[in-house]
Every structure is written in structure tokens, then in C-alpha cells.
Amino acid sequence: MHPSDEKYLIGRQPILNRDQQICAFELLFRSAASRNEANVSDATQASASVILNALSGFGIQQILGGHQGFLNLELDLLMSDSLELLPKELMVLELLETLAVTPELVERCRELKEAGFVLALDDHQFSPVYEELYHLVDIVKVDLLATPVETLEPVIEQYRPYPFKLLAEKVETRQEFLQCLDLGFDYFQGYYFAKPLVIEKKKIDEGGAALLRLMRQLADDAEMADIERTFRSSPGLTYKLLLLVNSVSFAGLQKIQTVRHAISMLGRAQMKRWVQLTLFATGDGEATENPLVDMAAVRGNLMEQMALVCPGLQGHSTAADQAFMIGILSLLESLYDISTEQLSRELNLSDEVLRGLVAREGTYGLLLDLAESVERMEFSRATAILEELRVPYYLLMEAQLKAYNWHGAPTT
């Protein structure tokens, strides 16, 4: 296969600021034409250009949703003129720790900095050899596995004379996050934020119970009066939902003032999706910046898009809606102390949906496995699942683009 014919799958991991709001994503590309898990940073200069073209083909603004994107660079890619393809205002160029500090490297970094790129040092450990780069880079990433949090204080002191900001990566527990926060880190990245299993569980509250009722009503095409009655029973739910819908501003033409107005603008299908996402949203007006909301939306949307193209689901008129719901509910179980039995009772889930959600079997189970593999950036597993589903990988690329762009206007 010629390098220009290769296709790439994309993964992204959220990067958060001190308020735990998403401010950027780290992007990772791997070839879907091979089964190896090698990072694309091992590519030759020729395939590096292919990766950049793939970035352009995906539509990087849509992938990032207006946030910045961190991209790992090996020497070939760093020195390549192909970097001019990237939107400078959106990209953070990460220099891998394997790069040798040479006069040529320093000069290239100076050129990129003057061109408007943001520069970062990846998986970094302090060394005087980086002195010149410390005055050029904007961000230094500290790997908590390589530098445990309890040993960080003297490391931070070594960095204080320099103007760059600090990013803690591989943050896996709340305690690590709080300790890094106290040490003055500006940004955070890791499984604590991106994987729901490590987020503190909490009892589902009255608003959450009302949301489950509302999800059932929307699924059953209930009368508008019944839907509005559910909202009237929970003023907090009404406030939370309208905050979320207003914050997205689908058409940008007018604010949503009432529940009836919201439903008429969005349609019942989109309202159902936003109700599901609201289960993850906080009441502080920043729901769309909550990493779990983003994760739930991307997973649900990816499964929905893939259900539309799966041969095994052709002819099932509700397949896309069911796939979306499975994506959302798969995260709900770990967020709330709510059993699968309660979900089934409240939402009247079909046997097929429960089989995919609980037993991880059938086509829906494979779609859930696929979505989780993409989230974990296990692309060889994703490729194997695509083969089992008999779906070409370019359709996953298209589905990813739509899922990552979930903040945009709803598709029809």
C-alpha cells in the first residue's frame, strides 16, 4: 500500500484547566491499515506528511470543537515544512522526550515559536541541557508515573525561574489531582478525568430520577402535557436542562426560554439526547465543559453513527437511537449507584439493548467495545472489531468526526 493511501484513526484525551474544564485535547493517530500499536511518531517523513493530510481531511476545527490540540512530534515531523498545514492558533506541538537537544533543534523551535505555534515538552524531566528550550516552550508536561506526586515539590522549584506553565499527565486519582493543584500546576490530563470508573460515585438525586422518567416519556412519544408535567415536578431539572441547551446554541439565532420552545427547536429526538446528557451535567452553567459530559456525548454519538452503517442492524428503524442510549447508559452505571435492573425498570429497555449493555454481546456489545477501544486509543482492537462488524474503517473515521463535533448543530 502506498503511504498516501493509508487511513488513520484518531484518538483524543481531554486536557483540563484548574477549574476542571476542558481546555484542550491531546490527539493521537494510528494507522488503521496495520495491526501494530506503534505510535505514529515512529513514522518516516513521508508518512508524517500523510498524517498531516489526515489531520486536514478530518477537519481539525471540528475535531477540537474550538479547543487547542496537542500533537506529538518526532524529529522528521518537527523539521518538516508540512507543519505549515496546521492552524497555528489551535495546535500545541509536543517535543517528545526522545529528541536530542541540538543547535538545529533549538533553532527550529525558535522558528516555530516566531511563526505562532505553542510549544510543549512531553514527559519531561528537568535537565540543564534544556536551558535554551526552557525559555522557548510554553508548557512542560510532567509524567506522574515517572515522577511520583510525593517527589514533585523539589522538581517544581527547579522550574519556577522559567516562564512556561506546567501540565500534570497520567493523573489517575483525585488525591493526585488535588496535590498537583496545590503545587501550582496549570493543566491536568489522565485517566482520573477521562475514565468514568475512577470518578466518585454518588446517589442519583431527585432530578436524576425525573430525568429517567423524562427519558422514558420521550422514548414512548408521550404527550407534550405529560412531558411538561415532569419538568414542573422538578424546577432544578428545568433549570439544568435549559442551561445546557442554551449553552450549546444550536443555530445561534435565539435563546431557548421555555421547555416547549426547547422541544420545538430541537425536536423530540434531539431533546432525548440532551436529556440523557444532562444526567452528567453539573448545575453551574459549565455543563458542556464537563469531561464526563463530553465523553458520554462522544461515545453515544459514535455508537449512533456506527449503528447506521452496521450490516447487522440494517432494517432496524430504532437501531441508532438504541445504540446512542447504550453509550450513555454504559457511563451512567459507573457514575451513579444505580443498578442495571433499575435502569431496565425505569426505561423499559429491550432484551437486545440489555444484552449489549450488560453482557456486552451482539452487535450493540461490539459497538460499545469499539467506542471504548477508541477512547483508550487501542486501535488494533478497534480494527479487529470493525472487521467483525464488516464495516470499513473509513466509516469509523467519518463517525468519529461527527461524534467529536457533537457541540455543533444536530444532524438531520
C-alpha positions as CSV (number, residue, x, y, z in Angstrom):
1,M,0.0,0.0,0.0
2,H,1.3,3.4,-0.9
3,P,1.7,5.7,2.1
4,S,-0.7,8.2,0.6
5,D,-3.4,5.5,0.6
6,E,-3.2,4.8,4.3
7,K,-6.0,5.8,6.6
8,Y,-5.7,6.8,10.2
9,L,-7.9,6.5,13.2
10,I,-7.8,9.3,15.7
11,G,-8.0,9.3,19.5
12,R,-8.2,12.3,21.8
13,Q,-7.8,12.7,25.5
14,P,-9.1,15.8,27.3
15,I,-6.7,18.3,29.0
16,L,-8.3,20.3,31.8
17,N,-7.6,23.6,33.5
18,R,-7.6,24.3,37.2
19,D,-11.4,24.6,37.2
20,Q,-11.6,21.0,35.7
21,Q,-13.0,22.4,32.5
22,I,-11.8,21.0,29.1
23,C,-9.3,23.5,27.5
24,A,-7.6,21.2,25.0
25,F,-7.3,17.6,23.7
26,E,-4.2,15.5,23.0
27,L,-4.6,13.9,19.6
28,L,-3.1,10.6,18.7
29,F,-3.2,9.0,15.2
30,R,-2.5,5.4,14.3
31,S,-2.7,3.6,11.1
32,A,-5.9,1.5,10.5
33,A,-4.1,-0.4,7.7
34,S,-1.9,-2.3,10.2
35,R,-2.4,-4.1,13.5
36,N,0.6,-2.7,15.3
37,E,0.2,-0.3,18.2
38,A,3.3,1.7,17.3
39,N,2.9,5.4,17.8
40,V,2.8,7.4,14.6
41,S,5.8,9.4,15.9
42,D,7.9,6.5,14.5
43,A,6.8,7.4,11.0
44,T,9.2,8.4,8.2
45,Q,8.9,11.9,6.9
46,A,6.8,10.7,4.0
47,S,4.2,9.1,6.3
48,A,4.4,12.2,8.6
49,S,3.1,14.2,5.7
50,V,0.3,11.7,5.3
51,I,-0.7,12.2,9.0
52,L,-0.8,15.9,8.5
53,N,-3.0,15.4,5.4
54,A,-5.2,13.1,7.5
55,L,-5.5,15.9,10.1
56,S,-6.6,18.3,7.3
57,G,-9.0,15.7,6.0
58,F,-10.6,15.2,9.4
59,G,-11.2,18.9,9.7
60,I,-9.2,19.8,12.8
61,Q,-11.5,22.6,13.9
62,Q,-14.4,20.1,14.1
63,I,-12.3,17.5,16.0
64,L,-11.2,20.0,18.6
65,G,-14.5,21.9,19.0
66,G,-12.7,25.3,19.3
67,H,-10.2,23.9,21.8
68,Q,-6.4,23.6,21.3
69,G,-4.9,20.3,20.2
70,F,-1.7,18.7,21.4
71,L,0.2,16.8,18.8
72,N,3.3,14.6,19.4
73,L,6.2,15.3,17.1
74,E,9.2,13.2,16.2
75,L,12.2,14.8,14.6
76,D,11.1,14.2,11.0
77,L,7.8,15.8,11.5
78,L,9.2,18.6,13.6
79,M,11.6,19.6,10.9
80,S,9.1,19.2,8.1
81,D,7.6,22.1,6.2
82,S,4.3,20.2,6.3
83,L,3.7,21.8,9.7
84,E,2.5,24.8,7.7
85,L,-0.7,22.8,7.0
86,L,-1.7,23.1,10.7
87,P,-3.7,26.0,12.1
88,K,-1.1,27.7,14.4
89,E,-3.7,29.2,16.7
90,L,-5.1,25.7,17.5
91,M,-2.0,23.5,17.8
92,V,0.3,22.8,20.6
93,L,3.4,21.0,19.3
94,E,4.8,18.4,21.8
95,L,8.5,17.7,21.6
96,L,9.0,14.0,22.6
97,E,11.4,13.3,25.4
98,T,13.5,11.1,23.0
99,L,14.6,14.2,20.9
100,A,18.2,15.1,21.4
101,V,18.8,18.8,22.2
102,T,20.9,20.1,19.3
103,P,21.5,23.6,18.0
104,E,19.4,22.7,15.0
105,L,16.5,21.6,17.2
106,V,16.7,24.8,19.3
107,E,16.8,26.9,16.1
108,R,13.8,25.1,14.7
109,C,11.8,25.6,17.9
110,R,12.7,29.3,17.7
111,E,11.3,29.4,14.2
112,L,8.1,27.6,15.1
113,K,7.6,29.9,18.1
114,E,8.1,33.0,16.0
115,A,5.6,31.5,13.5
116,G,2.9,31.4,16.2
117,F,3.0,27.8,17.4
118,V,2.6,26.9,21.0
119,L,5.4,24.5,22.1
120,A,5.5,21.9,24.9
121,L,8.0,19.4,26.3
122,D,6.4,15.9,26.6
123,D,7.1,13.5,29.6
124,H,9.7,15.9,30.7
125,Q,12.3,15.6,33.5
126,F,14.5,18.6,34.5
127,S,17.9,18.9,33.0
128,P,20.3,21.8,32.4
129,V,20.7,20.7,28.8
130,Y,17.2,22.1,28.1
131,E,18.1,25.6,29.3
132,E,17.6,27.3,25.9
133,L,14.4,25.4,25.3
134,Y,13.0,26.4,28.8
135,H,12.9,30.0,27.5
136,L,11.1,29.0,24.3
137,V,8.5,26.5,25.3
138,D,5.1,27.4,26.7
139,I,4.2,24.2,28.5
140,V,6.1,21.4,30.2
141,K,4.4,18.1,30.8
142,V,5.3,16.2,33.9
143,D,4.6,12.4,33.9
144,L,3.3,11.4,37.4
145,L,4.4,7.8,36.7
146,A,8.0,8.8,36.1
147,T,7.9,11.5,38.8
148,P,5.5,10.4,41.6
149,V,3.5,13.2,43.1
150,E,5.2,13.0,46.5
151,T,8.5,13.8,44.9
152,L,7.3,16.7,42.9
153,E,8.0,19.7,45.2
154,P,11.7,20.0,44.5
155,V,11.1,19.4,40.8
156,I,8.6,22.3,40.8
157,E,11.2,24.5,42.5
158,Q,13.6,23.9,39.6
159,Y,11.0,25.0,37.1
160,R,9.9,28.2,38.9
161,P,12.5,30.6,37.3
162,Y,11.1,29.9,33.9
163,P,8.0,31.4,32.2
164,F,6.3,28.2,31.0
165,K,3.2,26.6,32.5
166,L,3.1,23.1,34.0
167,L,0.8,20.2,32.9
168,A,0.5,17.1,35.1
169,E,-0.1,14.0,32.9
170,K,-1.2,10.5,34.0
171,V,-3.3,11.9,36.8
172,E,-5.1,8.8,38.0
173,T,-6.7,9.7,41.3
174,R,-8.5,12.6,42.9
175,Q,-5.7,12.8,45.5
176,E,-3.1,13.2,42.8
177,F,-5.2,16.0,41.2
178,L,-5.6,17.9,44.4
179,Q,-1.9,17.6,45.3
180,C,-0.9,18.9,41.8
181,L,-3.4,21.7,42.2
182,D,-1.8,22.7,45.4
183,L,1.7,22.6,43.8
184,G,0.6,25.1,41.2
185,F,0.1,23.0,38.1
186,D,-1.9,24.8,35.4
187,Y,-3.2,21.9,33.4
188,F,-4.1,18.2,34.0
189,Q,-4.5,15.1,31.9
190,G,-5.1,11.5,32.8
191,Y,-7.5,8.6,33.4
192,Y,-8.9,10.4,36.5
193,F,-10.7,12.7,34.1
194,A,-11.1,10.6,31.1
195,K,-12.3,7.3,32.5
196,P,-15.5,7.2,34.4
197,L,-14.7,4.2,36.7
198,V,-12.5,6.4,38.9
199,I,-14.9,9.3,39.3
200,E,-16.6,9.3,42.7
201,K,-20.0,7.6,42.7
202,K,-23.0,9.5,44.0
203,K,-26.6,8.6,44.7
204,I,-28.9,9.5,41.9
205,D,-30.9,12.5,43.1
206,E,-34.5,13.6,42.6
207,G,-33.5,15.5,39.5
208,G,-31.8,12.4,38.1
209,A,-34.9,10.3,38.8
210,A,-37.1,12.9,37.0
211,L,-34.6,12.7,34.1
212,L,-35.1,8.9,33.9
213,R,-38.9,9.4,33.8
214,L,-38.4,12.0,31.0
215,M,-36.2,9.7,29.0
216,R,-39.0,7.1,29.2
217,Q,-41.6,9.6,28.2
218,L,-39.7,10.8,25.2
219,A,-38.9,7.2,24.1
220,D,-42.7,6.4,24.3
221,D,-43.7,9.6,22.4
222,A,-45.7,10.9,25.4
223,E,-47.9,13.9,25.0
224,M,-46.4,17.3,25.5
225,A,-48.5,18.0,28.5
226,D,-47.1,14.9,30.3
227,I,-43.5,16.0,29.4
228,E,-44.1,19.5,30.8
229,R,-45.7,18.0,33.9
230,T,-42.4,16.1,34.6
231,F,-40.5,19.3,34.3
232,R,-42.9,21.1,36.6
233,S,-42.2,18.4,39.2
234,S,-38.5,19.4,39.2
235,P,-37.7,23.1,38.9
236,G,-34.0,22.2,39.2
237,L,-34.3,19.8,36.3
238,T,-35.8,22.6,34.2
239,Y,-33.0,25.0,35.1
240,K,-30.3,22.4,34.4
241,L,-31.7,21.4,31.0
242,L,-32.2,24.9,29.8
243,L,-28.7,25.9,30.9
244,L,-27.3,23.0,28.9
245,V,-29.4,23.7,25.8
246,N,-28.7,27.4,25.9
247,S,-25.0,26.9,26.3
248,V,-24.9,25.0,23.0
249,S,-26.8,27.5,21.0
250,F,-27.6,25.3,18.0
251,A,-28.5,27.9,15.4
252,G,-27.1,30.9,17.3
253,L,-30.3,32.7,16.4
254,Q,-32.2,32.9,19.7
255,K,-32.0,31.7,23.3
256,I,-34.4,29.0,24.5
257,Q,-36.7,30.4,27.0
258,T,-39.1,27.6,27.8
259,V,-39.3,23.8,27.8
260,R,-41.9,23.8,25.0
261,H,-39.7,26.2,23.0
262,A,-36.7,24.0,23.5
263,I,-38.5,20.9,22.3
264,S,-39.9,22.7,19.3
265,M,-36.5,23.9,18.3
266,L,-34.6,20.7,18.9
267,G,-37.2,18.2,18.0
268,R,-38.0,15.2,20.3
269,A,-35.1,13.1,19.1
270,Q,-32.5,15.8,20.0
271,M,-34.3,16.6,23.2
272,K,-34.0,13.0,24.2
273,R,-30.2,13.1,23.7
274,W,-29.8,16.3,25.7
275,V,-31.9,14.9,28.5
276,Q,-29.6,11.9,28.6
277,L,-26.5,14.1,28.6
278,T,-28.0,16.2,31.4
279,L,-27.6,13.3,33.7
280,F,-23.9,14.0,33.6
281,A,-24.1,17.8,33.8
282,T,-23.4,20.0,36.8
283,G,-25.7,22.9,37.6
284,D,-23.0,25.5,37.3
285,G,-23.6,26.6,33.8
286,E,-20.5,24.8,32.5
287,A,-22.1,21.5,31.6
288,T,-20.6,21.3,28.1
289,E,-17.1,21.7,29.6
290,N,-17.6,18.8,31.9
291,P,-15.2,16.0,30.7
292,L,-17.8,13.3,31.5
293,V,-20.5,15.1,29.5
294,D,-18.1,15.3,26.6
295,M,-17.2,11.6,27.0
296,A,-20.8,10.5,27.2
297,A,-21.8,12.6,24.2
298,V,-18.9,11.3,22.0
299,R,-19.5,7.7,23.0
300,G,-23.2,7.9,22.4
301,N,-22.9,9.8,19.1
302,L,-20.1,7.4,17.8
303,M,-22.3,4.4,18.5
304,E,-25.3,6.0,16.9
305,Q,-23.3,6.8,13.7
306,M,-21.8,3.3,13.6
307,A,-25.3,1.7,14.1
308,L,-26.4,3.4,10.9
309,V,-23.8,1.6,8.8
310,C,-23.6,-1.8,10.5
311,P,-24.9,-4.5,8.2
312,G,-26.2,-6.4,11.2
313,L,-28.5,-3.6,12.1
314,Q,-29.9,-2.7,8.7
315,G,-33.7,-2.7,8.7
316,H,-33.9,-1.9,12.4
317,S,-35.5,1.6,12.5
318,T,-34.6,2.2,16.1
319,A,-31.0,0.9,16.0
320,A,-29.3,4.3,16.0
321,D,-31.4,5.5,19.0
322,Q,-30.8,2.3,20.9
323,A,-27.0,2.5,20.2
324,F,-26.9,6.1,21.5
325,M,-28.8,5.1,24.6
326,I,-26.4,2.2,25.3
327,G,-23.5,4.5,25.0
328,I,-25.0,6.9,27.6
329,L,-26.1,4.2,30.0
330,S,-22.8,2.5,29.9
331,L,-21.3,5.5,31.7
332,L,-24.3,6.1,34.0
333,E,-23.7,2.8,35.8
334,S,-20.3,3.9,37.0
335,L,-21.3,7.5,37.8
336,Y,-24.4,6.7,39.9
337,D,-25.2,4.0,42.4
338,I,-27.9,2.7,40.0
339,S,-28.3,-0.9,39.1
340,T,-28.9,-2.3,35.6
341,E,-32.2,-3.7,37.0
342,Q,-33.3,-0.2,37.9
343,L,-32.3,1.2,34.5
344,S,-34.3,-1.6,32.9
345,R,-37.3,-0.9,35.1
346,E,-37.3,2.8,34.6
347,L,-36.6,2.8,30.9
348,N,-38.2,-0.4,29.8
349,L,-35.0,-1.4,27.9
350,S,-35.4,-4.2,25.3
351,D,-33.7,-7.5,25.7
352,E,-31.4,-6.7,22.8
353,V,-30.3,-3.4,24.4
354,L,-29.7,-5.1,27.8
355,R,-27.7,-7.8,26.1
356,G,-25.4,-5.3,24.6
357,L,-25.2,-3.1,27.7
358,V,-24.8,-5.8,30.4
359,A,-23.4,-8.9,28.7
360,R,-21.5,-6.9,26.0
361,E,-22.8,-9.3,23.4
362,G,-24.3,-9.0,19.9
363,T,-23.8,-6.1,17.6
364,Y,-24.6,-3.5,20.3
365,G,-22.0,-5.1,22.5
366,L,-19.4,-4.9,19.7
367,L,-20.3,-1.2,19.1
368,L,-19.8,-0.5,22.8
369,D,-16.4,-2.3,22.8
370,L,-15.5,-0.3,19.7
371,A,-16.3,3.0,21.3
372,E,-14.3,2.1,24.4
373,S,-11.4,0.9,22.3
374,V,-11.2,4.2,20.5
375,E,-11.4,6.1,23.9
376,R,-8.5,4.0,25.2
377,M,-6.6,4.5,21.9
378,E,-6.4,0.8,21.4
379,F,-6.7,1.0,17.6
380,S,-5.6,-2.6,16.8
381,R,-8.6,-3.8,18.9
382,A,-10.8,-1.2,17.1
383,T,-9.7,-2.5,13.7
384,A,-10.5,-6.1,14.7
385,I,-14.0,-5.1,15.8
386,L,-14.6,-3.3,12.5
387,E,-13.7,-6.5,10.7
388,E,-16.1,-8.5,12.8
389,L,-18.9,-5.9,12.2
390,R,-18.0,-5.9,8.5
391,V,-17.7,-2.2,8.5
392,P,-14.8,-0.4,6.6
393,Y,-12.6,1.7,8.8
394,Y,-13.2,4.9,6.7
395,L,-16.8,4.9,8.1
396,L,-15.4,4.9,11.6
397,M,-13.3,7.9,10.6
398,E,-16.5,9.7,9.4
399,A,-18.4,8.7,12.6
400,Q,-15.5,10.0,14.8
401,L,-15.7,13.3,13.1
402,K,-19.4,13.6,13.7
403,A,-19.1,12.4,17.3
404,Y,-16.2,14.7,18.1
405,N,-18.2,17.6,16.7
406,W,-21.2,17.0,18.9
407,H,-21.2,20.6,20.1
408,G,-22.4,21.6,16.6
409,A,-25.8,21.7,15.1
410,P,-27.7,18.4,15.2
411,T,-27.6,16.3,12.1
412,T,-30.8,15.5,10.4
